[in-house]
Structures are given as C-alpha cells and as structure tokens.
Amino acid sequence: MRDIKKILVATDFSECSDEAFRYALSLARKLQARILLIHVINEPVDLRGFYVPHLSFEKLEEEILEGARKMMDKFCRRHIQDFEDYETAIVAGIPYDVIISKSQDAGADMVVMGTHGRKGLDHMLFGSTAEKVVRRSSIPVLTIRTAE
C-alpha cells in the first residue's frame, strides 16, 4: 500500500459532505496528510443569445463565486479549528471532471467525498457525482453515505 500524504476532499456544503469531511480529517490527522478541500461550482446553463432582461452573466458568476467563498470560509471555521495542513479551492466546471483532474494535478493520493444515495428516478436523472468519480479515478476514492 502506498503512503497517503495528500487527501482531496470534495464538498457541496451538505450534511453528507460534512460527514465525509470528518472522516477525511480523522484520516489526515492519523496519517499526517495534507487536505485539499474543494468545492465545484457546477457550470451554469449558457443562456447567451436569449433575451434575459437585467441580467449580467459576469455579475452572476461573480456573485456565485463570492457566495461559494463565504460558504467555504464558514465551513473551515466550523470544521477546522486545530488542523493547519490544508488548502482550499473553488473551481467551476462539471463536478466529477473537476474532482478527478484536480486530484491528478495536485498529486492527491486519495479522494474522500459524500454520496447522497439517490435511488430510482432521481439517480437515473441526476446520476451520481461520487459514482462517476469512483469509476473514473486512478486513485482510491472513499465515499461516505450518511444514514437517512
């Protein structure tokens, strides 16, 4: 088994992600590993070419990014009090693509993420980011599913 020195943790700021982060933080403490905490802003639908009154896409993107930064700051204040070996990133894109490429670019040894455990039609319509990461990642992926 290879050493785990960097753990990428993907969060969507849900309770499920909070639980996954607690696992990742515990692992990082025990293994003396660094955490890369990322949040992916899902690419918005491109409405250019349609008439949408009083809407600036640049302004909308700025507001979404600023909101994500505030949520990340709040998340870190709430969950990371006495752990200093971490960095954060907020990236726009398709979540599973970004998680996989960011883990490769950062040289992560493991990905930790929550899964909502959607079933039936919800799963068929929305798919599962965690499932896509598990299937396509070249490094181990630990998924945490919270009890409902």
Backbone as ProteinMPNN parsed JSONL, in Angstrom:
{"seq_chain_A": "MRDIKKILVATDFSECSDEAFRYALSLARKLQARILLIHVINEPVDLRGFYVPHLSFEKLEEEILEGARKMMDKFCRRHIQDFEDYETAIVAGIPYDVIISKSQDAGADMVVMGTHGRKGLDHMLFGSTAEKVVRRSSIPVLTIRTAE", "coords_chain_A": {"N_chain_A": [[0.844, -1.184, 0.0], [0.552, 2.192, -0.851], [1.847, 5.261, 0.564], [-0.315, 7.67, 2.054], [-0.377, 10.903, 1.574], [-1.597, 13.194, 0.721], [-4.883, 14.254, 0.691], [-7.686, 14.685, -1.199], [-10.629, 16.382, -0.67], [-13.918, 16.612, -1.526], [-16.5, 18.954, -1.387], [-19.94, 19.835, -1.118], [-21.092, 21.358, 0.666], [-23.148, 20.188, 2.064], [-24.886, 18.204, 4.597], [-24.086, 15.618, 4.23], [-21.613, 15.943, 2.973], [-20.301, 17.175, 5.081], [-20.071, 15.076, 6.908], [-18.434, 13.324, 5.451], [-16.155, 14.913, 5.342], [-15.394, 14.893, 8.03], [-14.474, 12.254, 8.315], [-12.309, 12.36, 6.514], [-10.683, 14.282, 7.757], [-10.05, 13.001, 10.143], [-8.584, 10.834, 9.113], [-6.48, 12.294, 7.909], [-5.244, 13.43, 10.136], [-4.313, 11.112, 11.481], [-2.618, 10.013, 9.568], [-0.899, 12.008, 9.05], [-1.344, 13.687, 6.869], [-1.905, 16.014, 4.174], [-4.708, 18.111, 3.487], [-6.685, 18.818, 0.717], [-9.236, 20.773, 0.162], [-12.017, 21.015, -1.797], [-14.519, 22.821, -3.613], [-16.893, 22.539, -6.094], [-18.243, 24.631, -8.43], [-21.0, 24.138, -10.203], [-21.138, 24.22, -13.7], [-23.013, 26.808, -15.072], [-26.059, 26.855, -17.024], [-25.763, 27.85, -20.349], [-27.055, 30.763, -21.409], [-26.65, 32.677, -23.263], [-27.484, 34.644, -26.056], [-30.14, 34.376, -25.775], [-32.867, 36.458, -24.853], [-32.633, 37.9, -21.848], [-33.784, 39.956, -19.611], [-32.121, 42.537, -17.747], [-29.949, 41.07, -16.693], [-26.726, 40.205, -15.992], [-24.253, 38.115, -17.034], [-21.602, 38.039, -16.208], [-21.733, 39.376, -13.773], [-23.441, 37.669, -12.389], [-21.863, 35.32, -12.269], [-19.754, 36.304, -10.685], [-21.136, 36.806, -8.289], [-21.978, 34.228, -7.593], [-19.482, 32.984, -7.212], [-18.485, 34.559, -5.084], [-20.395, 33.921, -3.123], [-19.833, 31.188, -2.82], [-17.224, 31.351, -1.805], [-17.728, 32.539, 0.693], [-19.245, 30.51, 1.875], [-17.296, 28.49, 1.966], [-15.416, 29.647, 3.708], [-16.966, 29.747, 6.051], [-17.448, 27.013, 6.402], [-14.818, 26.099, 6.898], [-14.189, 27.512, 9.261], [-16.005, 26.299, 10.985], [-15.35, 23.552, 10.916], [-12.575, 23.127, 10.918], [-10.604, 23.676, 13.275], [-8.191, 23.218, 14.732], [-6.352, 22.224, 12.933], [-3.902, 22.593, 10.613], [-2.747, 21.903, 8.185], [-3.834, 22.296, 5.414], [-5.476, 23.242, 2.34], [-7.625, 25.268, 0.319], [-9.913, 25.244, -2.472], [-11.906, 26.691, -4.989], [-13.665, 25.851, -7.735], [-14.937, 26.169, -11.011], [-16.962, 24.101, -13.049], [-17.679, 20.841, -14.431], [-18.681, 18.75, -11.953], [-17.629, 15.97, -11.419], [-15.586, 15.778, -13.326], [-13.89, 17.913, -12.613], [-13.152, 17.169, -9.992], [-11.706, 14.808, -10.448], [-9.65, 15.724, -12.227], [-8.457, 17.715, -10.66], [-7.535, 16.21, -8.514], [-5.55, 14.728, -9.763], [-3.835, 16.78, -10.759], [-3.02, 17.94, -8.36], [-1.615, 15.934, -7.202], [-2.815, 14.153, -5.446], [-3.363, 11.451, -3.156], [-5.611, 10.161, -2.46], [-9.174, 10.373, -2.698], [-11.849, 11.779, -0.931], [-15.271, 11.778, -0.411], [-18.725, 12.659, 0.02], [-21.789, 10.833, -0.486], [-25.058, 11.03, -1.68], [-26.775, 8.97, -1.972], [-28.875, 8.6, -3.827], [-31.776, 7.137, -5.346], [-33.548, 5.141, -7.766], [-35.596, 7.041, -9.943], [-34.519, 9.609, -9.407], [-31.771, 8.991, -9.283], [-31.38, 8.05, -11.861], [-31.97, 10.339, -13.389], [-30.27, 12.387, -12.372], [-27.872, 11.167, -11.872], [-24.806, 10.204, -10.291], [-22.365, 12.004, -8.815], [-20.359, 11.054, -7.142], [-20.316, 8.341, -7.859], [-19.433, 8.506, -10.524], [-16.891, 9.561, -10.123], [-15.695, 7.486, -8.656], [-15.703, 5.449, -10.602], [-14.006, 6.519, -12.569], [-11.654, 7.513, -11.479], [-8.129, 7.386, -10.957], [-6.983, 6.962, -8.584], [-7.475, 5.801, -5.153], [-10.845, 6.083, -3.918], [-12.782, 7.169, -1.324], [-16.0, 6.865, -0.32], [-18.597, 8.321, 1.529], [-21.593, 7.613, 2.948], [-24.31, 9.022, 4.45], [-26.577, 8.084, 7.059], [-30.049, 8.047, 6.517]], "CA_chain_A": [[0.0, 0.0, 0.0], [1.363, 3.397, -0.889], [1.56, 6.246, 1.606], [-1.311, 8.693, 1.767], [0.174, 12.176, 2.053], [-2.499, 14.279, 0.336], [-6.262, 13.795, 0.536], [-8.604, 15.653, -1.774], [-11.98, 16.242, -0.13], [-14.878, 17.407, -2.286], [-17.661, 19.318, -0.58], [-21.011, 20.665, -1.665], [-21.557, 22.021, 1.886], [-24.309, 19.491, 2.61], [-24.597, 17.384, 5.779], [-23.369, 14.454, 3.729], [-20.223, 16.379, 2.79], [-19.739, 17.418, 6.42], [-19.712, 13.764, 7.456], [-17.264, 12.848, 4.693], [-15.003, 15.697, 5.764], [-14.954, 14.405, 9.358], [-13.663, 11.06, 8.051], [-11.055, 12.784, 5.884], [-9.875, 14.979, 8.761], [-9.536, 11.966, 11.04], [-7.519, 10.153, 8.369], [-5.356, 13.21, 7.729], [-4.548, 13.531, 11.435], [-3.61, 9.852, 11.762], [-1.601, 9.744, 8.541], [-0.127, 13.242, 8.874], [-1.551, 14.031, 5.461], [-2.428, 17.336, 3.836], [-6.051, 18.086, 2.913], [-7.078, 19.791, -0.297], [-10.693, 20.853, 0.235], [-12.512, 21.729, -2.976], [-15.941, 22.951, -3.914], [-17.06, 22.752, -7.531], [-19.434, 25.37, -8.859], [-21.472, 23.481, -11.418], [-21.242, 25.148, -14.828], [-24.405, 27.201, -15.329], [-26.559, 26.701, -18.389], [-25.403, 29.012, -21.157], [-28.254, 31.392, -21.957], [-26.297, 33.757, -24.185], [-28.259, 34.563, -27.291], [-31.537, 34.521, -25.395], [-33.1, 37.74, -24.209], [-32.925, 37.814, -20.424], [-33.628, 41.351, -19.205], [-31.48, 42.944, -16.487], [-29.103, 40.013, -16.156], [-25.358, 40.215, -16.484], [-23.65, 36.831, -16.701], [-20.373, 38.276, -15.449], [-22.153, 39.719, -12.408], [-23.977, 36.447, -11.805], [-20.728, 34.452, -11.96], [-19.057, 36.905, -9.541], [-21.947, 36.599, -7.09], [-21.911, 32.805, -7.257], [-18.143, 32.749, -6.675], [-18.408, 35.193, -3.762], [-21.201, 33.091, -2.221], [-19.087, 29.953, -2.551], [-16.115, 31.704, -0.903], [-18.285, 32.732, 2.044], [-19.6, 29.192, 2.403], [-16.044, 27.792, 2.253], [-14.881, 30.237, 4.945], [-17.82, 29.286, 7.153], [-17.165, 25.584, 6.556], [-13.498, 25.949, 7.531], [-14.292, 27.968, 10.662], [-16.801, 25.345, 11.747], [-14.821, 22.191, 10.923], [-11.119, 23.009, 11.007], [-10.115, 24.615, 14.278], [-6.818, 22.975, 15.177], [-5.637, 21.496, 11.895], [-3.39, 23.659, 9.76], [-2.166, 21.418, 6.935], [-4.884, 22.19, 4.402], [-5.684, 24.346, 1.414], [-8.961, 25.222, -0.263], [-10.05, 25.681, -3.864], [-13.252, 26.761, -5.541], [-13.438, 25.703, -9.163], [-16.152, 25.996, -11.813], [-16.866, 23.037, -14.035], [-18.525, 19.663, -14.216], [-18.099, 18.277, -10.684], [-16.778, 14.778, -11.424], [-14.384, 16.085, -14.112], [-13.018, 18.777, -11.819], [-12.615, 16.399, -8.864], [-10.679, 13.903, -10.969], [-8.485, 16.46, -12.74], [-7.806, 18.406, -9.538], [-6.799, 15.205, -7.73], [-4.344, 14.407, -10.534], [-2.964, 17.958, -10.784], [-2.498, 18.197, -7.013], [-0.856, 14.779, -6.73], [-3.519, 13.547, -4.31], [-3.247, 10.001, -3.014], [-6.941, 9.63, -2.162], [-10.306, 11.294, -2.741], [-12.916, 11.475, 0.021], [-16.463, 12.566, -0.717], [-20.003, 12.111, 0.445], [-22.738, 10.454, -1.521], [-26.416, 11.217, -1.175], [-27.502, 7.702, -2.048], [-30.12, 8.707, -4.599], [-32.248, 5.878, -5.913], [-34.63, 5.188, -8.742], [-35.656, 8.084, -10.954], [-33.539, 10.64, -9.056], [-30.436, 8.534, -9.679], [-31.352, 7.964, -13.313], [-31.977, 11.684, -13.958], [-29.164, 13.22, -11.922], [-26.636, 10.398, -11.777], [-24.097, 10.363, -9.034], [-21.005, 12.513, -8.978], [-19.462, 10.118, -6.456], [-20.207, 7.128, -8.674], [-18.595, 8.808, -11.683], [-15.512, 9.7, -9.648], [-15.223, 6.131, -8.329], [-15.47, 4.7, -11.841], [-13.006, 7.115, -13.455], [-10.447, 7.962, -10.77], [-6.984, 6.474, -10.976], [-6.539, 6.791, -7.193], [-8.58, 5.332, -4.315], [-11.915, 7.011, -3.57], [-13.581, 6.755, -0.169], [-17.286, 7.548, -0.314], [-19.289, 8.251, 2.817], [-23.032, 7.812, 2.809], [-24.911, 9.229, 5.764], [-27.86, 7.407, 7.281], [-31.18, 8.978, 6.332]], "C_chain_A": [[0.883, 1.239, 0.0], [0.929, 4.378, 0.205], [0.514, 7.243, 1.132], [-0.831, 9.98, 2.416], [-0.698, 13.37, 1.695], [-3.875, 13.699, 0.037], [-7.093, 14.928, -0.044], [-9.995, 15.367, -1.226], [-12.887, 17.177, -0.914], [-16.078, 17.702, -1.401], [-18.673, 20.099, -1.392], [-21.721, 21.388, -0.519], [-22.829, 21.406, 2.453], [-23.899, 18.728, 3.869], [-23.789, 16.155, 5.38], [-21.89, 14.781, 3.532], [-19.543, 16.643, 4.13], [-19.25, 16.106, 7.032], [-18.475, 13.204, 6.758], [-16.015, 13.61, 5.121], [-14.492, 15.237, 7.125], [-14.097, 13.142, 9.207], [-12.305, 11.46, 7.492], [-10.131, 13.458, 6.891], [-9.27, 13.984, 9.743], [-8.39, 11.197, 10.379], [-6.274, 11.031, 8.247], [-4.555, 13.356, 9.022], [-3.702, 12.277, 11.687], [-2.448, 9.605, 10.815], [-0.648, 10.921, 8.322], [-0.151, 13.677, 7.41], [-2.102, 15.446, 5.323], [-3.811, 17.162, 3.224], [-6.166, 19.193, 1.869], [-8.601, 19.737, -0.357], [-11.195, 21.656, -0.955], [-14.034, 21.752, -3.02], [-16.041, 23.27, -5.4], [-18.373, 23.485, -7.777], [-19.839, 24.765, -10.191], [-21.651, 24.521, -12.513], [-22.701, 25.517, -15.053], [-24.786, 26.968, -16.791], [-26.236, 27.983, -19.154], [-26.66, 29.57, -21.823], [-27.923, 32.538, -22.902], [-27.043, 33.552, -25.5], [-29.75, 34.628, -27.021], [-31.702, 35.882, -24.738], [-33.503, 37.497, -22.763], [-32.701, 39.225, -19.871], [-32.926, 41.5, -17.854], [-30.607, 41.855, -15.878], [-27.735, 40.075, -16.812], [-24.708, 38.903, -16.056], [-22.377, 37.002, -15.894], [-20.707, 38.56, -13.989], [-22.676, 38.473, -11.688], [-22.845, 35.509, -11.391], [-19.949, 34.975, -10.756], [-19.812, 36.652, -8.251], [-21.927, 35.139, -6.651], [-20.563, 32.478, -6.638], [-17.996, 33.347, -5.283], [-19.214, 34.405, -2.729], [-20.486, 31.805, -1.839], [-17.91, 30.222, -1.616], [-16.595, 31.871, 0.528], [-18.648, 31.394, 2.674], [-18.354, 28.394, 2.769], [-15.427, 28.327, 3.542], [-15.661, 29.758, 6.164], [-17.553, 27.81, 7.454], [-15.848, 25.38, 7.31], [-13.521, 26.409, 8.984], [-15.001, 26.941, 11.536], [-16.106, 23.989, 11.912], [-13.314, 22.061, 11.137], [-10.587, 24.035, 12.001], [-8.621, 24.436, 14.55], [-6.019, 22.114, 14.192], [-5.187, 22.516, 10.86], [-2.901, 23.202, 8.385], [-3.253, 21.187, 5.884], [-4.85, 23.409, 3.492], [-7.073, 24.18, 0.826], [-8.92, 25.683, -1.707], [-11.53, 25.682, -4.226], [-13.07, 26.821, -7.053], [-14.785, 25.536, -9.864], [-15.934, 24.882, -12.817], [-17.878, 21.941, -13.769], [-17.923, 18.921, -13.026], [-17.187, 17.053, -10.791], [-15.499, 15.012, -12.231], [-13.39, 16.893, -13.299], [-12.376, 18.0, -10.678], [-11.485, 15.486, -9.345], [-9.451, 14.674, -11.447], [-7.738, 17.175, -11.628], [-7.004, 17.406, -8.694], [-5.502, 14.823, -8.442], [-3.351, 15.561, -10.5], [-2.288, 18.202, -9.433], [-1.63, 17.06, -6.49], [-1.483, 14.13, -5.509], [-3.354, 12.03, -4.337], [-4.595, 9.339, -2.779], [-7.962, 10.753, -2.317], [-11.303, 10.827, -1.694], [-14.084, 12.382, -0.311], [-17.711, 11.875, -0.211], [-20.819, 11.693, -0.751], [-24.13, 10.503, -0.918], [-27.247, 9.947, -1.254], [-28.834, 7.811, -2.766], [-30.478, 7.356, -5.202], [-33.271, 6.157, -6.999], [-34.493, 6.307, -9.747], [-34.66, 9.209, -10.68], [-32.147, 10.245, -9.536], [-30.313, 8.504, -11.203], [-31.251, 9.361, -13.94], [-30.712, 12.469, -13.619], [-27.837, 12.489, -11.879], [-26.002, 10.614, -10.416], [-22.692, 10.835, -9.323], [-20.031, 11.534, -8.349], [-19.251, 8.857, -7.288], [-19.298, 7.354, -9.881], [-17.129, 8.961, -11.278], [-14.932, 8.327, -9.34], [-14.857, 5.372, -9.599], [-14.276, 5.213, -12.645], [-11.693, 7.517, -12.785], [-9.351, 6.91, -10.836], [-6.41, 6.257, -9.572], [-7.725, 6.328, -6.354], [-9.567, 6.451, -3.975], [-12.692, 6.415, -2.406], [-14.872, 7.555, -0.208], [-17.969, 7.283, 1.019], [-20.749, 8.541, 2.572], [-23.621, 7.938, 4.207], [-26.242, 8.494, 5.849], [-28.965, 8.437, 7.146], [-32.189, 8.806, 7.415]], "O_chain_A": [[1.847, 1.323, 0.761], [-0.198, 4.329, 0.697], [0.468, 7.608, -0.043], [-0.869, 10.132, 3.637], [-0.562, 14.44, 2.29], [-4.015, 12.775, -0.764], [-7.192, 16.002, 0.549], [-10.481, 14.239, -1.31], [-12.655, 18.385, -0.963], [-16.611, 16.807, -0.745], [-18.317, 20.917, -2.24], [-22.8, 21.954, -0.697], [-23.52, 22.046, 3.245], [-22.712, 18.616, 4.175], [-22.91, 15.712, 6.119], [-21.021, 13.984, 3.885], [-18.355, 16.369, 4.295], [-18.159, 16.037, 7.599], [-17.577, 12.671, 7.409], [-14.941, 13.024, 5.249], [-13.282, 15.196, 7.348], [-13.097, 12.99, 9.908], [-11.272, 10.962, 7.94], [-8.922, 13.226, 6.875], [-8.108, 14.114, 10.129], [-7.36, 10.942, 11.002], [-5.153, 10.567, 8.457], [-3.325, 13.398, 8.994], [-2.531, 12.369, 12.056], [-1.419, 9.055, 11.209], [0.283, 10.843, 7.52], [0.878, 13.987, 6.811], [-2.691, 15.992, 6.256], [-4.064, 16.182, 2.522], [-5.795, 20.341, 2.109], [-9.18, 18.776, -0.864], [-10.852, 22.827, -1.113], [-14.72, 20.849, -2.54], [-15.356, 24.161, -5.9], [-19.45, 23.031, -7.391], [-19.114, 24.866, -11.181], [-22.242, 25.577, -12.286], [-23.542, 24.632, -15.208], [-23.926, 26.896, -17.669], [-26.427, 29.082, -18.633], [-27.252, 28.928, -22.691], [-28.813, 33.29, -23.3], [-27.203, 32.429, -25.979], [-30.539, 34.902, -27.926], [-30.763, 36.396, -24.13], [-34.574, 36.957, -22.485], [-31.558, 39.643, -19.683], [-33.116, 40.692, -16.945], [-30.538, 41.738, -14.654], [-27.61, 40.006, -18.035], [-24.62, 38.608, -14.864], [-22.096, 36.207, -14.997], [-20.049, 38.051, -13.082], [-22.38, 38.258, -10.513], [-22.863, 34.964, -10.287], [-19.527, 34.194, -9.902], [-19.209, 36.321, -7.23], [-21.864, 34.853, -5.455], [-20.504, 31.766, -5.636], [-17.438, 32.706, -4.393], [-18.772, 34.238, -1.593], [-20.523, 31.381, -0.684], [-17.626, 29.414, -0.732], [-15.95, 31.404, 1.466], [-18.395, 31.166, 3.857], [-18.35, 27.691, 3.779], [-14.965, 27.55, 4.378], [-15.073, 29.406, 7.187], [-17.445, 27.412, 8.614], [-15.778, 24.584, 8.246], [-12.932, 25.758, 9.847], [-14.632, 26.741, 12.693], [-16.263, 23.343, 12.949], [-12.834, 20.987, 11.502], [-10.17, 25.128, 11.616], [-7.876, 25.415, 14.59], [-5.121, 21.371, 14.588], [-6.015, 23.229, 10.292], [-2.666, 24.035, 7.51], [-3.553, 20.052, 5.514], [-4.281, 24.449, 3.822], [-7.633, 23.084, 0.832], [-8.017, 26.412, -2.118], [-12.293, 24.803, -3.827], [-12.412, 27.718, -7.581], [-15.669, 24.841, -9.362], [-14.844, 24.739, -13.371], [-18.809, 22.104, -12.98], [-16.766, 18.504, -13.086], [-16.062, 17.098, -10.294], [-14.439, 14.504, -11.865], [-12.194, 16.599, -13.292], [-11.181, 18.154, -10.422], [-10.431, 15.408, -8.713], [-8.325, 14.31, -11.105], [-6.509, 17.234, -11.65], [-5.916, 17.728, -8.218], [-4.474, 14.618, -7.797], [-2.165, 15.355, -10.244], [-1.131, 18.619, -9.373], [-0.981, 17.199, -5.453], [-0.779, 13.618, -4.638], [-3.223, 11.418, -5.397], [-4.724, 8.119, -2.881], [-7.656, 11.925, -2.096], [-11.575, 9.632, -1.575], [-13.923, 13.591, -0.475], [-17.74, 10.657, -0.038], [-20.582, 12.131, -1.876], [-24.348, 10.071, 0.214], [-28.32, 9.871, -0.654], [-29.814, 7.186, -2.361], [-29.609, 6.545, -5.524], [-33.785, 7.268, -7.126], [-33.43, 6.51, -10.333], [-34.023, 9.711, -11.607], [-31.429, 11.056, -10.122], [-29.284, 8.881, -11.763], [-30.525, 9.547, -14.917], [-30.147, 13.141, -14.482], [-26.782, 13.124, -11.851], [-26.627, 11.157, -9.505], [-21.92, 10.15, -9.994], [-18.999, 11.212, -8.937], [-18.128, 8.367, -7.405], [-18.487, 6.492, -10.22], [-16.232, 8.539, -12.008], [-13.799, 8.034, -9.721], [-13.812, 4.724, -9.658], [-13.607, 4.436, -13.326], [-10.722, 7.829, -13.473], [-9.612, 5.708, -10.778], [-5.477, 5.475, -9.386], [-8.869, 6.446, -6.793], [-9.181, 7.603, -3.773], [-13.197, 5.296, -2.491], [-14.846, 8.784, -0.138], [-17.924, 6.177, 1.558], [-21.101, 9.597, 2.047], [-23.444, 7.053, 5.044], [-26.937, 8.309, 4.85], [-28.829, 9.569, 7.609], [-33.206, 9.5, 7.427]]}, "name": "protein", "num_of_chains": 1, "seq": "MRDIKKILVATDFSECSDEAFRYALSLARKLQARILLIHVINEPVDLRGFYVPHLSFEKLEEEILEGARKMMDKFCRRHIQDFEDYETAIVAGIPYDVIISKSQDAGADMVVMGTHGRKGLDHMLFGSTAEKVVRRSSIPVLTIRTAE"}
